[in-house]
Amino acid sequence: MRNLWDKKFEAAKDAITPEDIVSAQCRYLEDMTHGSIIARVSSYYGDIPSFYNESGSRDTAMKLKLLYTEIHAEKQDGLRGAPDDGFTFEFFITSVSTPNYKYRVFFIRYGIPFYPVSIILDEAIASELGFEQSFNCDSQEIFESILSQILGSKKVESVISALLAIAVKSGDHPGF
């Protein structure tokens, strides 16, 4: 039998995955905070929680309504609109002073090819930026633009500022 593959295969030149882009931002944050604040992008294999109230509708003010409404959680099999197979990662922020704390900013999921990439965003950040909580980015340029807005959000800034304050108080940060 002859070889039916009529091409030689090579790795795509300059291929940058969404994980590569987020990982680079992790390194930048660690450098900017002298190692006190740690951002990580990690493979994620668990279910992604989706919250709703008794009537089944999305609960946008969930924290306030916890006092008055019984809240149920369901597990999604994946991200809405994401490919069935692919790679799922979570991006979170923590610090050397708070090893048992992490603030999950978002999940990403993509397949081969790398775009579209699906994002499921922290509810507070989605609300602040006027985004849906779950959406797709069709290109690297769009993904980087959205990522810039997420990382520049007031919510992310307040989390990092609070973690820096803890690091300074505990002596884990040289201060600015």
MIDO-480973 format. One record per residue: residue number from 0; residue in three letters; x, y, z of N, C-alpha, C in turn. Coordinates in steps of 0.001 Angstrom, whole numbers. Atoms other than C-alpha are relative to their C-alpha. Layout:
% MIDO-480973
- NUM_Ala_X_Y_Z_X_Y_Z_X_Y_Z
...
***
This chain:
% MIDO-480973
- 0_Met_866_-1178_0_0_0_0_905_1231_0
- 1_Arg_-795_-1240_70_1381_3440_-861_-507_1015_1027
- 2_Asn_332_-1079_-928_1382_6488_1437_-979_950_-681
- 3_Leu_1015_-871_578_-1775_8490_760_81_1440_503
- 4_Trp_-224_-1365_-462_-586_11530_2662_854_689_-1055
- 5_Asp_-742_-616_1096_469_13816_-154_749_1271_403
- 6_Lys_-687_-1203_-479_2009_16532_2020_938_-354_1126
- 7_Lys_-842_86_-1192_4781_16945_4531_-596_977_1001
- 8_Phe_606_-840_-1025_3553_18352_7806_1076_730_779
- 9_Glu_-891_-821_-804_5229_21154_9715_-845_723_1039
- 10_Ala_689_-784_-1023_4331_22974_12891_-309_1387_-552
- 11_Ala_371_-1343_424_2485_26217_12271_999_1001_568
- 12_Lys_-987_-990_-438_5012_29040_12406_-701_1104_776
- 13_Asp_510_-1099_-826_4437_31659_15077_-1394_-266_569
- 14_Ala_1298_339_-578_1412_29794_16457_-21_418_1472
- 15_Ile_156_-469_-1372_297_31515_19650_-1392_-395_455
- 16_Thr_1293_434_-508_-2459_29865_21649_-568_1060_945
- 17_Pro_555_-888_-1021_-4887_31792_23852_666_-225_1369
- 18_Glu_-705_268_-1261_-3166_30056_26802_1335_727_37
- 19_Asp_-1281_-708_64_191_31503_25656_-180_1486_308
- 20_Ile_260_-1433_-190_-1298_35007_25602_-290_297_1468
- 21_Val_347_-219_-1404_-2783_34702_29102_1217_-283_893
- 22_Ser_-1198_327_-793_407_33068_30477_1001_1151_0
- 23_Ala_-900_-1160_68_2457_36034_29271_-472_1101_945
- 24_Gln_532_-1022_-906_127_38348_31216_265_-371_1455
- 25_Cys_-325_459_-1358_719_36227_34322_1421_430_374
- 26_Arg_-1398_-377_-257_4464_36835_34039_141_1512_171
- 27_Tyr_-62_-1458_-122_3957_40575_33512_-483_458_1371
- 28_Leu_531_-401_-1303_1828_40880_36660_976_-342_1112
- 29_Glu_-959_392_-1030_4345_38964_38746_1202_946_5
- 30_Asp_-1115_-950_87_7161_41241_37484_-402_1370_549
- 31_Met_466_-1327_-421_5092_44401_38104_-170_98_1513
- 32_Thr_254_-2_-1445_4372_43371_41717_1158_-624_779
- 33_His_-1203_547_-633_7880_42088_42482_-241_-1375_611
- 34_Gly_250_1362_-429_6563_38561_42850_-1042_-165_1092
- 35_Ser_989_86_-1082_3932_39401_45478_-1351_-523_-467
- 36_Ile_1291_420_538_885_38842_43268_275_-1040_-1081
- 37_Ile_-196_1118_907_585_35627_41322_-1275_-186_-813
- 38_Ala_1113_334_893_-1656_35123_38308_360_-1313_-664
- 39_Arg_-244_1314_588_-2027_31632_36902_-1076_-336_-1020
- 40_Val_924_611_945_-3608_29989_33918_286_-1492_88
- 41_Ser_-165_1430_-261_-4169_26313_34672_-1035_-802_-753
- 42_Ser_957_910_621_-5758_23420_32853_-1138_-246_976
- 43_Tyr_1180_171_-842_-9272_22939_34146_-814_-1170_-532
- 44_Tyr_715_1209_398_-11141_19647_34126_-1353_-141_692
- 45_Gly_1247_120_-746_-14076_20299_36462_-1179_581_-738
- 46_Asp_1215_-613_518_-17622_21390_35857_56_1495_272
- 47_Ile_60_-1444_-167_-18321_25080_35499_-1370_332_566
- 48_Pro_1308_-258_-615_-21056_26273_37895_-779_1079_-746
- 49_Ser_907_-979_569_-24034_28150_36542_-1087_221_1040
- 50_Phe_930_-269_-1078_-26253_29875_39115_-1325_514_-541
- 51_Tyr_1325_-466_374_-29975_30440_38851_-890_-37_1232
- 52_Asn_920_12_-1130_-32878_31171_41175_-1092_-1039_-220
- 53_Glu_1022_1053_56_-35949_28989_41822_-779_-10_-1303
- 54_Ser_772_-44_1243_-37702_30171_38672_837_-422_-1203
- 55_Gly_-861_454_1074_-34702_29084_36602_704_1123_-743
- 56_Ser_-645_-1101_707_-33657_32569_35490_1358_322_620
- 57_Arg_-1315_-412_-493_-30132_33953_35803_-189_1004_1124
- 58_Asp_103_-884_-1145_-29638_35738_39104_1180_956_-27
- 59_Thr_-1096_-948_155_-27551_38861_38412_388_675_1306
- 60_Ala_-330_-582_-1300_-27706_40119_41980_41_-1116_1040
- 61_Met_53_1213_-808_-27045_36703_43494_408_238_1447
- 62_Lys_-479_-172_-1370_-25123_37868_46549_-1048_667_884
- 63_Leu_1042_-671_-783_-27895_40210_47696_-1215_-890_185
- 64_Lys_1191_830_-59_-30652_37763_46926_194_-1264_812
- 65_Leu_-224_1178_-828_-29017_34977_48905_-775_92_1314
- 66_Leu_724_-197_-1246_-30711_36489_51938_-1493_-293_-151
- 67_Tyr_1438_68_201_-34158_36269_50368_-473_-1114_-922
- 68_Thr_395_977_1015_-34129_33593_47653_845_-1254_145
- 69_Glu_-756_1251_16_-33183_29951_47675_701_-118_-1351
- 70_Ile_-793_81_1217_-30371_29549_45125_420_-1442_-231
- 71_His_-422_1341_389_-29627_26330_43267_1178_146_-952
- 72_Ala_-1110_-14_960_-26477_25497_41305_-76_-1258_-840
- 73_Glu_-83_1146_893_-26229_23260_38305_1404_-26_-585
- 74_Lys_-1303_122_635_-23140_22006_36552_-199_-59_-1500
- 75_Gln_29_36_1445_-22626_22745_32884_1014_-1035_-459
- 76_Asp_-976_925_567_-20914_20147_30758_1131_750_-672
- 77_Gly_-1031_-778_669_-18968_22916_29063_-434_1433_-126
- 78_Leu_319_-1400_215_-18974_26522_27984_-1021_114_-1117
- 79_Arg_997_-192_1047_-21932_27747_25985_692_424_-1290
- 80_Gly_-556_-366_1296_-20992_27872_22328_1416_-491_-222
- 81_Ala_-1369_479_153_-17618_26212_22927_-7_-1331_-727
- 82_Pro_-69_1305_642_-16434_23260_20908_-98_-1117_1029
- 83_Asp_154_1124_-920_-17220_19876_22448_1333_-548_474
- 84_Asp_-1313_448_-414_-13578_18899_22473_917_1213_0
- 85_Gly_-903_-1130_-27_-10704_21176_23226_697_116_1330
- 86_Phe_-809_-293_-1167_-8714_22753_25970_-717_1033_854
- 87_Thr_654_-927_-917_-10187_24448_29036_1005_424_1065
- 88_Phe_-911_-562_-986_-8222_26740_31361_-748_971_892
- 89_Glu_511_-1049_-874_-9008_28891_34360_1135_991_229
- 90_Phe_-956_-1058_-303_-7272_32211_34997_-386_576_1350
- 91_Phe_300_-517_-1323_-7003_33312_38601_1183_790_544
- 92_Ile_-989_-843_-663_-5137_35733_40831_56_-387_1462
- 93_Thr_-230_285_-1409_-3638_34988_44242_1256_763_424
- 94_Ser_-1236_-651_-429_-618_36097_46252_798_-946_881
- 95_Val_-834_826_-878_2285_34676_48214_-509_60_1434
- 96_Ser_504_-175_-1363_594_35987_51366_-1332_-701_241
- 97_Thr_1329_614_-120_-2735_34279_50655_-58_-1296_-812
- 98_Pro_-78_1217_810_-1933_30763_49417_-1314_-782_-90
- 99_Asn_1273_718_30_-5451_29486_50204_-1123_806_-650
- 100_Tyr_986_-861_651_-7218_32291_48327_324_94_-1482
- 101_Lys_-182_-318_1409_-7749_32638_44605_-1258_686_-509
- 102_Tyr_1097_-707_646_-9885_35031_42641_-27_-445_-1459
- 103_Arg_108_489_1376_-11041_33331_39446_-588_1110_-852
- 104_Val_412_-1080_884_-11282_35942_36719_-838_-541_-1163
- 105_Phe_744_576_1112_-12399_33725_33833_475_-1416_-311
- 106_Phe_-371_1251_635_-12352_30388_32067_150_293_-1488
- 107_Ile_-41_-35_1458_-11265_29995_28451_-45_-1428_-514
- 108_Arg_38_1316_643_-11900_27119_26101_145_198_-1503
- 109_Tyr_-189_-51_1437_-10707_26555_22580_384_-1377_-509
- 110_Gly_-348_1265_640_-10091_23748_20153_1089_224_-1018
- 111_Ile_-910_-120_1131_-8081_23222_17033_-882_303_-1196
- 112_Pro_-956_-1074_-236_-7881_25720_15408_-303_756_1297
- 113_Phe_64_-661_-1299_-7376_28070_18368_-1161_984_142
- 114_Tyr_1106_-960_-39_-10198_30447_17428_-1161_-561_-789
- 115_Pro_327_-907_-1094_-12901_31015_18256_403_-571_1364
- 116_Val_-237_362_-1392_-11984_30993_21938_-1219_469_784
- 117_Ser_1150_-343_-838_-14845_30934_24436_487_495_1342
- 118_Ile_-329_-565_-1309_-14693_33004_27610_-1246_-68_861
- 119_Ile_1061_-164_-990_-16850_32629_30693_615_842_1108
- 120_Leu_-575_-1072_-799_-16194_35699_32775_-651_90_1374
- 121_Asp_543_-285_-1325_-16611_36491_36458_-1176_964_-149
- 122_Glu_1236_-780_137_-20080_37976_36896_214_1490_276
- 123_Ala_-219_-1411_-339_-18863_41206_38533_749_729_-1119
- 124_Ile_-757_-616_1095_-16383_41897_35729_-881_138_-1234
- 125_Ala_908_-58_1148_-18944_41058_33038_-971_1170_150
- 126_Ser_938_-1089_-258_-21396_43480_34632_687_1361_-151
- 127_Glu_-744_-1266_82_-18776_46235_34993_289_395_-1445
- 128_Leu_-402_-285_1379_-17676_45952_31360_-1161_-21_-989
- 129_Gly_1155_70_884_-21180_45448_29952_59_-1179_-961
- 130_Phe_-128_1211_817_-20305_41996_28567_-1010_-1038_466
- 131_Glu_686_1211_-408_-22329_38820_28557_995_-788_849
- 132_Gln_-906_778_-828_-20918_36386_31082_733_-1064_-820
- 133_Ser_-603_1017_851_-20184_33839_28336_-82_469_-1450
- 134_Phe_-27_-462_1389_-19092_34767_24802_1230_-554_-713
- 135_Asn_-1106_479_820_-16703_33917_21957_789_1162_-583
- 136_Cys_-873_-919_730_-13752_35777_20446_464_-747_-1243
- 137_Asp_-250_696_1255_-13282_34918_16780_1435_91_-514
- 138_Ser_-1372_-150_483_-9644_36015_16399_924_355_1162
- 139_Gln_-990_-367_-1010_-6438_36614_18324_-99_1485_332
- 140_Glu_91_-1446_-224_-6847_40376_17885_-1173_344_910
- 141_Ile_1173_-253_-840_-10338_40359_19382_250_-523_1402
- 142_Phe_-295_570_-1312_-9211_38068_22219_916_914_789
- 143_Glu_-926_-884_-703_-6303_40371_23095_-678_1306_411
- 144_Ser_732_-1221_-332_-8572_43432_23002_-922_-216_1204
- 145_Ile_898_325_-1117_-11125_41786_25322_812_-260_1265
- 146_Leu_-851_295_-1150_-8355_40492_27606_542_1284_618
- 147_Ser_-478_-1291_-497_-6957_44027_27895_-1072_699_835
- 148_Gln_1087_-621_-754_-10363_45299_29025_-244_-725_1319
- 149_Ile_212_773_-1222_-10751_42467_31543_1089_310_1018
- 150_Leu_-1114_-238_-922_-7281_42975_33053_19_1439_500
- 151_Gly_63_-1403_-413_-7895_46727_33187_-1257_356_767
- 152_Ser_1257_-282_-691_-11247_46400_34941_245_461_1440
- 153_Lys_-85_-473_-1386_-11864_48097_38287_-33_-1169_977
- 154_Lys_91_1166_-884_-12741_44722_39826_1360_-677_137
- 155_Val_-1322_628_-53_-9385_43167_38892_981_913_734
- 156_Glu_-876_-952_-684_-7595_46319_40050_-238_-33_1514
- 157_Ser_283_0_-1443_-9372_46221_43427_483_-1293_659
- 158_Val_-499_1269_-547_-8503_42536_43944_1512_73_159
- 159_Ile_-1465_-95_-69_-4837_43173_43147_425_978_1081
- 160_Ser_-331_-988_-1035_-4746_46279_45377_-172_-577_1397
- 161_Ala_235_615_-1311_-6244_44340_48291_1061_-1055_301
- 162_Leu_-1039_1017_-206_-3801_41468_47813_1359_643_268
- 163_Leu_-1251_-724_-275_-902_43942_47689_17_552_1423
- 164_Ala_81_-522_-1372_-2097_45520_50943_294_-1108_1008
- 165_Ile_-261_1137_-887_-2093_42102_52600_1471_-374_-46
- 166_Ala_-1414_357_150_1372_41367_51208_907_992_724
- 167_Val_-807_-1025_-681_2767_44666_52513_-99_-179_1511
- 168_Lys_196_185_-1438_1256_44099_55984_698_-1242_525
- 169_Ser_-618_1237_-464_2628_40578_56159_1499_-39_-261
- 170_Gly_-1422_-50_269_6080_41640_54990_431_-800_-1226
- 171_Asp_-299_770_1203_5842_39620_51757_194_867_-1243
- 172_His_-161_-912_1139_6156_42700_49545_903_1147_422
- 173_Pro_-920_-1075_-368_8950_45274_49500_-618_1389_11
- 174_Gly_653_-1308_59_6471_48100_48949_427_748_-1241
- 175_Phe_-312_-791_1186_6509_50717_46230_584_1317_394
***
